[in-house]
Structures are given as C-alpha cells and as structure tokens.
C-alpha cells in the first residue's frame, strides 16, 4: 500500500508555470507506477501523465510539450512541471499510484487545486 500527498497547486495566469509535487510513502514505492490525473467538476477524471520507476513516461495529448513528469526515487517524490498553462488546465490535480502489474490506479492523494486565469 502507498500513501500519497500532493502540494504546489495555486492560482496563476495563462502562460505561466507551476510545479506540483507528490510525496509517496509506504513499502516498495519503486514497485508502483505513479501518475497525475485531473478532474473538473461535472467531468470524468482524466489521466495527465504517468511515470515508471525507470523513468518511462506517458502524456495525454493536450499536455504533451507543456508538462513534464519526473520522479526522484531516492526521495519517493514525483513532480509535474507545468509550463505555458492554459485556462483549460484548471482542475483539481491528483497524484495516483498503481502496482506495476495492475491495470488500474488504486491509490490517490487528496488533490490540489490548479486555477489558471485568462
């Protein structure tokens, strides 16, 4: 089992940058794929980016080239560097984890609000 805590959300203007952090704790954190999801009220939660312990990454199309996911295995930390933010990036961002051989993310943080103003 893994416990996740996000930080770093806030209010920024369009075009600005923001970095989210996720602290992971528990046994064998390296065995988990970590990821960022986001959710807007009234809409389904959507995957933003994921990263394995060796650094293999995946990005949702709308954030490719603007967001960078990274992971510090020594500190059990994950980050999402967001640049050139757009109003449509406004959402609650969640840190998530799934065991490496599972298909679904099963562990979630409490979420952090990101608001991008025009």
Secondary structure, 3 states (H helix, E strand, C coil): CEEEEEECCEEEECCCCEEEEEEEEECCHHHEEEEEEEECCCCCCEEEEEECCCCCEEECHHHCCCEEEEEECCCCEEEEEECCCCHHHCEEEEEEEEECCCCCCCEECCCEEEEEEC
